[in-house]
Amino acid sequence: MHKKGWGIEVLAWERTCNPRFKQWVKKIGIIVPLEDYYEALTFTEDESGAIRRAKSLDLSKRELSK
């Protein structure tokens, strides 16, 4: 896809993404760290069993690949 001129955007957990892959992506595109969207990707349960539902996922403010 990159060789065909597509912009490359990889959504990944920063800590678990392969360092060599991240380095390559940063040369040709961008990494969108999923940590920035944690509350939209997860839900949590507190000691009482109350659940915090995930928020809506909004990627509109992310950096865009060129």
CHARMM internal coordinates of N, CA and C (Angstrom, degrees):
IC EDIT
DIST 1 N 1 CA 1.4374
DIST 1 CA 1 C 1.5299
ANGL 1 N 1 CA 1 C 110.57
DIST 1 C 2 N 1.3071
ANGL 1 CA 1 C 2 N 116.17
DIHE 1 N 1 CA 1 C 2 N -42.05
DIST 2 N 2 CA 1.4615
ANGL 1 C 2 N 2 CA 119.40
DIHE 1 CA 1 C 2 N 2 CA 179.15
DIST 2 CA 2 C 1.5289
ANGL 2 N 2 CA 2 C 110.89
DIHE 1 C 2 N 2 CA 2 C -61.12
DIST 2 C 3 N 1.3231
ANGL 2 CA 2 C 3 N 116.57
DIHE 2 N 2 CA 2 C 3 N -43.14
DIST 3 N 3 CA 1.4683
ANGL 2 C 3 N 3 CA 120.30
DIHE 2 CA 2 C 3 N 3 CA -179.95
DIST 3 CA 3 C 1.5198
ANGL 3 N 3 CA 3 C 112.16
DIHE 2 C 3 N 3 CA 3 C -64.97
DIST 3 C 4 N 1.3297
ANGL 3 CA 3 C 4 N 117.27
DIHE 3 N 3 CA 3 C 4 N -22.36
DIST 4 N 4 CA 1.4679
ANGL 3 C 4 N 4 CA 121.56
DIHE 3 CA 3 C 4 N 4 CA 177.63
DIST 4 CA 4 C 1.5219
ANGL 4 N 4 CA 4 C 112.30
DIHE 3 C 4 N 4 CA 4 C -87.84
DIST 4 C 5 N 1.3634
ANGL 4 CA 4 C 5 N 116.71
DIHE 4 N 4 CA 4 C 5 N 1.68
DIST 5 N 5 CA 1.4558
ANGL 4 C 5 N 5 CA 119.96
DIHE 4 CA 4 C 5 N 5 CA 176.27
DIST 5 CA 5 C 1.5156
ANGL 5 N 5 CA 5 C 115.28
DIHE 4 C 5 N 5 CA 5 C 94.80
DIST 5 C 6 N 1.3054
ANGL 5 CA 5 C 6 N 118.09
DIHE 5 N 5 CA 5 C 6 N 7.67
DIST 6 N 6 CA 1.4625
ANGL 5 C 6 N 6 CA 120.94
DIHE 5 CA 5 C 6 N 6 CA 178.73
DIST 6 CA 6 C 1.5212
ANGL 6 N 6 CA 6 C 109.80
DIHE 5 C 6 N 6 CA 6 C -73.53
DIST 6 C 7 N 1.3158
ANGL 6 CA 6 C 7 N 117.02
DIHE 6 N 6 CA 6 C 7 N 145.54
DIST 7 N 7 CA 1.4620
ANGL 6 C 7 N 7 CA 121.47
DIHE 6 CA 6 C 7 N 7 CA 170.78
DIST 7 CA 7 C 1.5249
ANGL 7 N 7 CA 7 C 108.61
DIHE 6 C 7 N 7 CA 7 C -73.21
DIST 7 C 8 N 1.3154
ANGL 7 CA 7 C 8 N 116.86
DIHE 7 N 7 CA 7 C 8 N 141.76
DIST 8 N 8 CA 1.4564
ANGL 7 C 8 N 8 CA 121.00
DIHE 7 CA 7 C 8 N 8 CA -177.54
DIST 8 CA 8 C 1.5248
ANGL 8 N 8 CA 8 C 109.40
DIHE 7 C 8 N 8 CA 8 C -110.62
DIST 8 C 9 N 1.3270
ANGL 8 CA 8 C 9 N 116.07
DIHE 8 N 8 CA 8 C 9 N 123.27
DIST 9 N 9 CA 1.4536
ANGL 8 C 9 N 9 CA 123.29
DIHE 8 CA 8 C 9 N 9 CA 174.62
DIST 9 CA 9 C 1.5248
ANGL 9 N 9 CA 9 C 107.09
DIHE 8 C 9 N 9 CA 9 C -129.59
DIST 9 C 10 N 1.3208
ANGL 9 CA 9 C 10 N 116.16
DIHE 9 N 9 CA 9 C 10 N 121.98
DIST 10 N 10 CA 1.4595
ANGL 9 C 10 N 10 CA 121.11
DIHE 9 CA 9 C 10 N 10 CA 179.37
DIST 10 CA 10 C 1.5196
ANGL 10 N 10 CA 10 C 108.08
DIHE 9 C 10 N 10 CA 10 C -111.92
DIST 10 C 11 N 1.3283
ANGL 10 CA 10 C 11 N 116.50
DIHE 10 N 10 CA 10 C 11 N 122.92
DIST 11 N 11 CA 1.4542
ANGL 10 C 11 N 11 CA 121.94
DIHE 10 CA 10 C 11 N 11 CA 174.70
DIST 11 CA 11 C 1.5125
ANGL 11 N 11 CA 11 C 106.93
DIHE 10 C 11 N 11 CA 11 C -95.18
DIST 11 C 12 N 1.3360
ANGL 11 CA 11 C 12 N 117.35
DIHE 11 N 11 CA 11 C 12 N 120.24
DIST 12 N 12 CA 1.4627
ANGL 11 C 12 N 12 CA 120.39
DIHE 11 CA 11 C 12 N 12 CA -174.68
DIST 12 CA 12 C 1.5221
ANGL 12 N 12 CA 12 C 110.40
DIHE 11 C 12 N 12 CA 12 C -153.80
DIST 12 C 13 N 1.3318
ANGL 12 CA 12 C 13 N 114.69
DIHE 12 N 12 CA 12 C 13 N 154.26
DIST 13 N 13 CA 1.4606
ANGL 12 C 13 N 13 CA 120.50
DIHE 12 CA 12 C 13 N 13 CA 170.08
DIST 13 CA 13 C 1.5249
ANGL 13 N 13 CA 13 C 106.26
DIHE 12 C 13 N 13 CA 13 C -72.96
DIST 13 C 14 N 1.3024
ANGL 13 CA 13 C 14 N 116.88
DIHE 13 N 13 CA 13 C 14 N 122.64
DIST 14 N 14 CA 1.4641
ANGL 13 C 14 N 14 CA 123.10
DIHE 13 CA 13 C 14 N 14 CA -174.39
DIST 14 CA 14 C 1.5313
ANGL 14 N 14 CA 14 C 112.51
DIHE 13 C 14 N 14 CA 14 C -54.60
DIST 14 C 15 N 1.3089
ANGL 14 CA 14 C 15 N 117.64
DIHE 14 N 14 CA 14 C 15 N -44.39
DIST 15 N 15 CA 1.4731
ANGL 14 C 15 N 15 CA 121.37
DIHE 14 CA 14 C 15 N 15 CA -174.77
DIST 15 CA 15 C 1.5183
ANGL 15 N 15 CA 15 C 113.65
DIHE 14 C 15 N 15 CA 15 C -73.28
DIST 15 C 16 N 1.3161
ANGL 15 CA 15 C 16 N 117.73
DIHE 15 N 15 CA 15 C 16 N -23.10
DIST 16 N 16 CA 1.4643
ANGL 15 C 16 N 16 CA 119.31
DIHE 15 CA 15 C 16 N 16 CA -175.43
DIST 16 CA 16 C 1.5210
ANGL 16 N 16 CA 16 C 114.08
DIHE 15 C 16 N 16 CA 16 C -106.04
DIST 16 C 17 N 1.3149
ANGL 16 CA 16 C 17 N 116.50
DIHE 16 N 16 CA 16 C 17 N -3.82
DIST 17 N 17 CA 1.4642
ANGL 16 C 17 N 17 CA 120.06
DIHE 16 CA 16 C 17 N 17 CA 179.72
DIST 17 CA 17 C 1.5272
ANGL 17 N 17 CA 17 C 109.46
DIHE 16 C 17 N 17 CA 17 C -77.42
DIST 17 C 18 N 1.3042
ANGL 17 CA 17 C 18 N 117.26
DIHE 17 N 17 CA 17 C 18 N 135.06
DIST 18 N 18 CA 1.4555
ANGL 17 C 18 N 18 CA 122.93
DIHE 17 CA 17 C 18 N 18 CA 179.82
DIST 18 CA 18 C 1.5348
ANGL 18 N 18 CA 18 C 110.12
DIHE 17 C 18 N 18 CA 18 C -56.40
DIST 18 C 19 N 1.3375
ANGL 18 CA 18 C 19 N 117.83
DIHE 18 N 18 CA 18 C 19 N 126.29
DIST 19 N 19 CA 1.4724
ANGL 18 C 19 N 19 CA 120.61
DIHE 18 CA 18 C 19 N 19 CA -177.62
DIST 19 CA 19 C 1.5339
ANGL 19 N 19 CA 19 C 114.17
DIHE 18 C 19 N 19 CA 19 C -57.78
DIST 19 C 20 N 1.3263
ANGL 19 CA 19 C 20 N 117.52
DIHE 19 N 19 CA 19 C 20 N -38.68
DIST 20 N 20 CA 1.4752
ANGL 19 C 20 N 20 CA 119.56
DIHE 19 CA 19 C 20 N 20 CA 179.28
DIST 20 CA 20 C 1.5209
ANGL 20 N 20 CA 20 C 110.75
DIHE 19 C 20 N 20 CA 20 C -68.27
DIST 20 C 21 N 1.3235
ANGL 20 CA 20 C 21 N 117.25
DIHE 20 N 20 CA 20 C 21 N -37.48
DIST 21 N 21 CA 1.4641
ANGL 20 C 21 N 21 CA 121.16
DIHE 20 CA 20 C 21 N 21 CA 177.48
DIST 21 CA 21 C 1.5305
ANGL 21 N 21 CA 21 C 109.82
DIHE 20 C 21 N 21 CA 21 C -65.43
DIST 21 C 22 N 1.3390
ANGL 21 CA 21 C 22 N 116.89
DIHE 21 N 21 CA 21 C 22 N -44.39
DIST 22 N 22 CA 1.4679
ANGL 21 C 22 N 22 CA 120.38
DIHE 21 CA 21 C 22 N 22 CA 178.16
DIST 22 CA 22 C 1.5172
ANGL 22 N 22 CA 22 C 111.32
DIHE 21 C 22 N 22 CA 22 C -59.52
DIST 22 C 23 N 1.3135
ANGL 22 CA 22 C 23 N 116.63
DIHE 22 N 22 CA 22 C 23 N -42.49
DIST 23 N 23 CA 1.4645
ANGL 22 C 23 N 23 CA 121.07
DIHE 22 CA 22 C 23 N 23 CA 179.77
DIST 23 CA 23 C 1.5241
ANGL 23 N 23 CA 23 C 110.15
DIHE 22 C 23 N 23 CA 23 C -60.87
DIST 23 C 24 N 1.3240
ANGL 23 CA 23 C 24 N 117.68
DIHE 23 N 23 CA 23 C 24 N -44.19
DIST 24 N 24 CA 1.4620
ANGL 23 C 24 N 24 CA 121.92
DIHE 23 CA 23 C 24 N 24 CA 179.03
DIST 24 CA 24 C 1.5249
ANGL 24 N 24 CA 24 C 110.79
DIHE 23 C 24 N 24 CA 24 C -63.91
DIST 24 C 25 N 1.3175
ANGL 24 CA 24 C 25 N 116.70
DIHE 24 N 24 CA 24 C 25 N -46.07
DIST 25 N 25 CA 1.4667
ANGL 24 C 25 N 25 CA 120.10
DIHE 24 CA 24 C 25 N 25 CA -178.99
DIST 25 CA 25 C 1.5213
ANGL 25 N 25 CA 25 C 111.07
DIHE 24 C 25 N 25 CA 25 C -61.86
DIST 25 C 26 N 1.3203
ANGL 25 CA 25 C 26 N 117.37
DIHE 25 N 25 CA 25 C 26 N -41.53
DIST 26 N 26 CA 1.4647
ANGL 25 C 26 N 26 CA 120.28
DIHE 25 CA 25 C 26 N 26 CA -178.71
DIST 26 CA 26 C 1.5211
ANGL 26 N 26 CA 26 C 112.15
DIHE 25 C 26 N 26 CA 26 C -64.17
DIST 26 C 27 N 1.3334
ANGL 26 CA 26 C 27 N 118.13
DIHE 26 N 26 CA 26 C 27 N -24.54
DIST 27 N 27 CA 1.4618
ANGL 26 C 27 N 27 CA 121.64
DIHE 26 CA 26 C 27 N 27 CA 176.74
DIST 27 CA 27 C 1.5235
ANGL 27 N 27 CA 27 C 111.81
DIHE 26 C 27 N 27 CA 27 C -73.83
DIST 27 C 28 N 1.3338
ANGL 27 CA 27 C 28 N 116.77
DIHE 27 N 27 CA 27 C 28 N -33.82
DIST 28 N 28 CA 1.4624
ANGL 27 C 28 N 28 CA 120.13
DIHE 27 CA 27 C 28 N 28 CA -172.85
DIST 28 CA 28 C 1.5228
ANGL 28 N 28 CA 28 C 114.47
DIHE 27 C 28 N 28 CA 28 C -114.55
DIST 28 C 29 N 1.3126
ANGL 28 CA 28 C 29 N 117.06
DIHE 28 N 28 CA 28 C 29 N -10.06
DIST 29 N 29 CA 1.4637
ANGL 28 C 29 N 29 CA 119.97
DIHE 28 CA 28 C 29 N 29 CA -176.74
DIST 29 CA 29 C 1.5147
ANGL 29 N 29 CA 29 C 110.53
DIHE 28 C 29 N 29 CA 29 C -162.76
DIST 29 C 30 N 1.3233
ANGL 29 CA 29 C 30 N 115.76
DIHE 29 N 29 CA 29 C 30 N -141.18
DIST 30 N 30 CA 1.4607
ANGL 29 C 30 N 30 CA 119.99
DIHE 29 CA 29 C 30 N 30 CA -179.34
DIST 30 CA 30 C 1.5227
ANGL 30 N 30 CA 30 C 111.05
DIHE 29 C 30 N 30 CA 30 C -137.49
DIST 30 C 31 N 1.3237
ANGL 30 CA 30 C 31 N 113.85
DIHE 30 N 30 CA 30 C 31 N 156.83
DIST 31 N 31 CA 1.4606
ANGL 30 C 31 N 31 CA 122.22
DIHE 30 CA 30 C 31 N 31 CA 171.27
DIST 31 CA 31 C 1.5221
ANGL 31 N 31 CA 31 C 106.35
DIHE 30 C 31 N 31 CA 31 C -106.40
DIST 31 C 32 N 1.3093
ANGL 31 CA 31 C 32 N 116.94
DIHE 31 N 31 CA 31 C 32 N 128.72
DIST 32 N 32 CA 1.4549
ANGL 31 C 32 N 32 CA 121.83
DIHE 31 CA 31 C 32 N 32 CA 173.90
DIST 32 CA 32 C 1.5274
ANGL 32 N 32 CA 32 C 106.13
DIHE 31 C 32 N 32 CA 32 C -102.02
DIST 32 C 33 N 1.3418
ANGL 32 CA 32 C 33 N 117.70
DIHE 32 N 32 CA 32 C 33 N 107.05
DIST 33 N 33 CA 1.4610
ANGL 32 C 33 N 33 CA 119.77
DIHE 32 CA 32 C 33 N 33 CA -176.43
DIST 33 CA 33 C 1.5313
ANGL 33 N 33 CA 33 C 111.21
DIHE 32 C 33 N 33 CA 33 C -71.72
DIST 33 C 34 N 1.3189
ANGL 33 CA 33 C 34 N 115.61
DIHE 33 N 33 CA 33 C 34 N 124.00
DIST 34 N 34 CA 1.4585
ANGL 33 C 34 N 34 CA 120.26
DIHE 33 CA 33 C 34 N 34 CA -179.00
DIST 34 CA 34 C 1.5237
ANGL 34 N 34 CA 34 C 112.20
DIHE 33 C 34 N 34 CA 34 C -66.19
DIST 34 C 35 N 1.3371
ANGL 34 CA 34 C 35 N 117.19
DIHE 34 N 34 CA 34 C 35 N -20.44
DIST 35 N 35 CA 1.4571
ANGL 34 C 35 N 35 CA 119.90
DIHE 34 CA 34 C 35 N 35 CA 176.76
DIST 35 CA 35 C 1.5316
ANGL 35 N 35 CA 35 C 111.17
DIHE 34 C 35 N 35 CA 35 C -57.55
DIST 35 C 36 N 1.3247
ANGL 35 CA 35 C 36 N 117.23
DIHE 35 N 35 CA 35 C 36 N -31.29
DIST 36 N 36 CA 1.4606
ANGL 35 C 36 N 36 CA 121.53
DIHE 35 CA 35 C 36 N 36 CA 178.80
DIST 36 CA 36 C 1.5300
ANGL 36 N 36 CA 36 C 112.38
DIHE 35 C 36 N 36 CA 36 C -66.94
DIST 36 C 37 N 1.3232
ANGL 36 CA 36 C 37 N 116.95
DIHE 36 N 36 CA 36 C 37 N -16.11
DIST 37 N 37 CA 1.4629
ANGL 36 C 37 N 37 CA 122.37
DIHE 36 CA 36 C 37 N 37 CA -176.27
DIST 37 CA 37 C 1.5314
ANGL 37 N 37 CA 37 C 111.73
DIHE 36 C 37 N 37 CA 37 C -121.38
DIST 37 C 38 N 1.3409
ANGL 37 CA 37 C 38 N 115.14
DIHE 37 N 37 CA 37 C 38 N 23.53
DIST 38 N 38 CA 1.4639
ANGL 37 C 38 N 38 CA 121.46
DIHE 37 CA 37 C 38 N 38 CA -174.35
DIST 38 CA 38 C 1.5260
ANGL 38 N 38 CA 38 C 112.68
DIHE 37 C 38 N 38 CA 38 C -52.43
DIST 38 C 39 N 1.3306
ANGL 38 CA 38 C 39 N 117.27
DIHE 38 N 38 CA 38 C 39 N -46.72
DIST 39 N 39 CA 1.4597
ANGL 38 C 39 N 39 CA 120.39
DIHE 38 CA 38 C 39 N 39 CA -176.17
DIST 39 CA 39 C 1.5272
ANGL 39 N 39 CA 39 C 113.00
DIHE 38 C 39 N 39 CA 39 C -68.98
DIST 39 C 40 N 1.3120
ANGL 39 CA 39 C 40 N 117.56
DIHE 39 N 39 CA 39 C 40 N -17.78
DIST 40 N 40 CA 1.4619
ANGL 39 C 40 N 40 CA 120.45
DIHE 39 CA 39 C 40 N 40 CA 177.13
DIST 40 CA 40 C 1.5308
ANGL 40 N 40 CA 40 C 111.53
DIHE 39 C 40 N 40 CA 40 C -91.85
DIST 40 C 41 N 1.3207
ANGL 40 CA 40 C 41 N 116.90
DIHE 40 N 40 CA 40 C 41 N -14.34
DIST 41 N 41 CA 1.4633
ANGL 40 C 41 N 41 CA 120.55
DIHE 40 CA 40 C 41 N 41 CA -176.11
DIST 41 CA 41 C 1.5264
ANGL 41 N 41 CA 41 C 113.15
DIHE 40 C 41 N 41 CA 41 C -105.32
DIST 41 C 42 N 1.3252
ANGL 41 CA 41 C 42 N 116.53
DIHE 41 N 41 CA 41 C 42 N -10.22
DIST 42 N 42 CA 1.4613
ANGL 41 C 42 N 42 CA 120.16
DIHE 41 CA 41 C 42 N 42 CA -174.70
DIST 42 CA 42 C 1.5210
ANGL 42 N 42 CA 42 C 110.89
DIHE 41 C 42 N 42 CA 42 C -134.19
DIST 42 C 43 N 1.3016
ANGL 42 CA 42 C 43 N 115.25
DIHE 42 N 42 CA 42 C 43 N 165.60
DIST 43 N 43 CA 1.4487
ANGL 42 C 43 N 43 CA 121.08
DIHE 42 CA 42 C 43 N 43 CA 166.09
DIST 43 CA 43 C 1.5205
ANGL 43 N 43 CA 43 C 106.36
DIHE 42 C 43 N 43 CA 43 C -131.84
DIST 43 C 44 N 1.3131
ANGL 43 CA 43 C 44 N 115.80
DIHE 43 N 43 CA 43 C 44 N 155.51
DIST 44 N 44 CA 1.4585
ANGL 43 C 44 N 44 CA 119.63
DIHE 43 CA 43 C 44 N 44 CA -179.53
DIST 44 CA 44 C 1.5179
ANGL 44 N 44 CA 44 C 110.05
DIHE 43 C 44 N 44 CA 44 C -127.56
DIST 44 C 45 N 1.3066
ANGL 44 CA 44 C 45 N 114.86
DIHE 44 N 44 CA 44 C 45 N 158.95
DIST 45 N 45 CA 1.4514
ANGL 44 C 45 N 45 CA 121.62
DIHE 44 CA 44 C 45 N 45 CA 178.00
DIST 45 CA 45 C 1.5247
ANGL 45 N 45 CA 45 C 107.34
DIHE 44 C 45 N 45 CA 45 C -125.93
DIST 45 C 46 N 1.3382
ANGL 45 CA 45 C 46 N 116.91
DIHE 45 N 45 CA 45 C 46 N 128.85
DIST 46 N 46 CA 1.4634
ANGL 45 C 46 N 46 CA 118.79
DIHE 45 CA 45 C 46 N 46 CA 179.16
DIST 46 CA 46 C 1.5309
ANGL 46 N 46 CA 46 C 110.81
DIHE 45 C 46 N 46 CA 46 C -88.11
DIST 46 C 47 N 1.3389
ANGL 46 CA 46 C 47 N 116.92
DIHE 46 N 46 CA 46 C 47 N -175.88
DIST 47 N 47 CA 1.4666
ANGL 46 C 47 N 47 CA 121.71
DIHE 46 CA 46 C 47 N 47 CA -176.05
DIST 47 CA 47 C 1.5267
ANGL 47 N 47 CA 47 C 112.78
DIHE 46 C 47 N 47 CA 47 C -59.52
DIST 47 C 48 N 1.3332
ANGL 47 CA 47 C 48 N 116.90
DIHE 47 N 47 CA 47 C 48 N -31.28
DIST 48 N 48 CA 1.4652
ANGL 47 C 48 N 48 CA 120.49
DIHE 47 CA 47 C 48 N 48 CA -178.66
DIST 48 CA 48 C 1.5237
ANGL 48 N 48 CA 48 C 112.59
DIHE 47 C 48 N 48 CA 48 C -82.52
DIST 48 C 49 N 1.3189
ANGL 48 CA 48 C 49 N 116.78
DIHE 48 N 48 CA 48 C 49 N -5.60
DIST 49 N 49 CA 1.4610
ANGL 48 C 49 N 49 CA 120.32
DIHE 48 CA 48 C 49 N 49 CA -178.64
DIST 49 CA 49 C 1.5140
ANGL 49 N 49 CA 49 C 113.77
DIHE 48 C 49 N 49 CA 49 C 93.01
DIST 49 C 50 N 1.3437
ANGL 49 CA 49 C 50 N 116.27
DIHE 49 N 49 CA 49 C 50 N 1.00
DIST 50 N 50 CA 1.4636
ANGL 49 C 50 N 50 CA 119.67
DIHE 49 CA 49 C 50 N 50 CA 178.51
DIST 50 CA 50 C 1.5301
ANGL 50 N 50 CA 50 C 108.61
DIHE 49 C 50 N 50 CA 50 C -70.99
DIST 50 C 51 N 1.3125
ANGL 50 CA 50 C 51 N 115.39
DIHE 50 N 50 CA 50 C 51 N 136.67
DIST 51 N 51 CA 1.4619
ANGL 50 C 51 N 51 CA 121.42
DIHE 50 CA 50 C 51 N 51 CA -176.55
DIST 51 CA 51 C 1.5260
ANGL 51 N 51 CA 51 C 110.04
DIHE 50 C 51 N 51 CA 51 C -105.35
DIST 51 C 52 N 1.3276
ANGL 51 CA 51 C 52 N 116.08
DIHE 51 N 51 CA 51 C 52 N 132.48
DIST 52 N 52 CA 1.4561
ANGL 51 C 52 N 52 CA 121.24
DIHE 51 CA 51 C 52 N 52 CA 169.40
DIST 52 CA 52 C 1.5065
ANGL 52 N 52 CA 52 C 106.39
DIHE 51 C 52 N 52 CA 52 C -94.13
DIST 52 C 53 N 1.2861
ANGL 52 CA 52 C 53 N 116.10
DIHE 52 N 52 CA 52 C 53 N 112.50
DIST 53 N 53 CA 1.4618
ANGL 52 C 53 N 53 CA 120.97
DIHE 52 CA 52 C 53 N 53 CA -179.03
DIST 53 CA 53 C 1.5289
ANGL 53 N 53 CA 53 C 110.31
DIHE 52 C 53 N 53 CA 53 C -70.49
DIST 53 C 54 N 1.3061
ANGL 53 CA 53 C 54 N 116.12
DIHE 53 N 53 CA 53 C 54 N 152.79
DIST 54 N 54 CA 1.4655
ANGL 53 C 54 N 54 CA 121.27
DIHE 53 CA 53 C 54 N 54 CA 177.16
DIST 54 CA 54 C 1.5264
ANGL 54 N 54 CA 54 C 109.60
DIHE 53 C 54 N 54 CA 54 C -65.52
DIST 54 C 55 N 1.3234
ANGL 54 CA 54 C 55 N 115.46
DIHE 54 N 54 CA 54 C 55 N 142.91
DIST 55 N 55 CA 1.4650
ANGL 54 C 55 N 55 CA 121.23
DIHE 54 CA 54 C 55 N 55 CA 174.90
DIST 55 CA 55 C 1.5277
ANGL 55 N 55 CA 55 C 109.16
DIHE 54 C 55 N 55 CA 55 C -77.70
DIST 55 C 56 N 1.3013
ANGL 55 CA 55 C 56 N 116.53
DIHE 55 N 55 CA 55 C 56 N 167.85
DIST 56 N 56 CA 1.4660
ANGL 55 C 56 N 56 CA 120.81
DIHE 55 CA 55 C 56 N 56 CA 175.51
DIST 56 CA 56 C 1.5216
ANGL 56 N 56 CA 56 C 109.41
DIHE 55 C 56 N 56 CA 56 C -66.99
DIST 56 C 57 N 1.3152
ANGL 56 CA 56 C 57 N 116.23
DIHE 56 N 56 CA 56 C 57 N 139.82
DIST 57 N 57 CA 1.4625
ANGL 56 C 57 N 57 CA 121.04
DIHE 56 CA 56 C 57 N 57 CA 178.58
DIST 57 CA 57 C 1.5237
ANGL 57 N 57 CA 57 C 109.25
DIHE 56 C 57 N 57 CA 57 C -83.51
DIST 57 C 58 N 1.3188
ANGL 57 CA 57 C 58 N 115.99
DIHE 57 N 57 CA 57 C 58 N 122.10
DIST 58 N 58 CA 1.4614
ANGL 57 C 58 N 58 CA 122.07
DIHE 57 CA 57 C 58 N 58 CA 179.33
DIST 58 CA 58 C 1.5234
ANGL 58 N 58 CA 58 C 108.36
DIHE 57 C 58 N 58 CA 58 C -127.20
DIST 58 C 59 N 1.3065
ANGL 58 CA 58 C 59 N 116.28
DIHE 58 N 58 CA 58 C 59 N 105.63
DIST 59 N 59 CA 1.4681
ANGL 58 C 59 N 59 CA 121.50
DIHE 58 CA 58 C 59 N 59 CA 179.69
DIST 59 CA 59 C 1.5290
ANGL 59 N 59 CA 59 C 112.61
DIHE 58 C 59 N 59 CA 59 C -96.50
DIST 59 C 60 N 1.3082
ANGL 59 CA 59 C 60 N 117.22
DIHE 59 N 59 CA 59 C 60 N 9.57
DIST 60 N 60 CA 1.4666
ANGL 59 C 60 N 60 CA 120.34
DIHE 59 CA 59 C 60 N 60 CA -174.37
DIST 60 CA 60 C 1.5265
ANGL 60 N 60 CA 60 C 113.71
DIHE 59 C 60 N 60 CA 60 C -66.82
DIST 60 C 61 N 1.3232
ANGL 60 CA 60 C 61 N 118.77
DIHE 60 N 60 CA 60 C 61 N -21.74
DIST 61 N 61 CA 1.4747
ANGL 60 C 61 N 61 CA 120.74
DIHE 60 CA 60 C 61 N 61 CA -177.75
DIST 61 CA 61 C 1.5204
ANGL 61 N 61 CA 61 C 112.85
DIHE 60 C 61 N 61 CA 61 C -98.98
DIST 61 C 62 N 1.3242
ANGL 61 CA 61 C 62 N 117.64
DIHE 61 N 61 CA 61 C 62 N 7.56
DIST 62 N 62 CA 1.4681
ANGL 61 C 62 N 62 CA 120.33
DIHE 61 CA 61 C 62 N 62 CA -179.48
DIST 62 CA 62 C 1.5217
ANGL 62 N 62 CA 62 C 110.52
DIHE 61 C 62 N 62 CA 62 C -73.79
DIST 62 C 63 N 1.3091
ANGL 62 CA 62 C 63 N 115.89
DIHE 62 N 62 CA 62 C 63 N 159.25
DIST 63 N 63 CA 1.4569
ANGL 62 C 63 N 63 CA 121.15
DIHE 62 CA 62 C 63 N 63 CA 172.35
DIST 63 CA 63 C 1.5283
ANGL 63 N 63 CA 63 C 107.32
DIHE 62 C 63 N 63 CA 63 C -66.16
DIST 63 C 64 N 1.3135
ANGL 63 CA 63 C 64 N 117.07
DIHE 63 N 63 CA 63 C 64 N 142.55
DIST 64 N 64 CA 1.4696
ANGL 63 C 64 N 64 CA 120.91
DIHE 63 CA 63 C 64 N 64 CA -179.11
DIST 64 CA 64 C 1.5315
ANGL 64 N 64 CA 64 C 110.83
DIHE 63 C 64 N 64 CA 64 C -106.29
DIST 64 C 65 N 1.3122
ANGL 64 CA 64 C 65 N 114.85
DIHE 64 N 64 CA 64 C 65 N 146.95
DIST 65 N 65 CA 1.4455
ANGL 64 C 65 N 65 CA 120.41
DIHE 64 CA 64 C 65 N 65 CA 174.74
DIST 65 CA 65 C 1.5148
ANGL 65 N 65 CA 65 C 109.35
DIHE 64 C 65 N 65 CA 65 C -72.90
DIST 65 C 66 N 1.3168
ANGL 65 CA 65 C 66 N 115.51
DIHE 65 N 65 CA 65 C 66 N 150.15
DIST 66 N 66 CA 1.4666
ANGL 65 C 66 N 66 CA 119.22
DIHE 65 CA 65 C 66 N 66 CA -179.82
DIST 66 CA 66 C 1.4963
ANGL 66 N 66 CA 66 C 111.43
DIHE 65 C 66 N 66 CA 66 C -96.98
END
COOR INIT
IC SEED 1 N 1 CA 1 C
IC BUILD
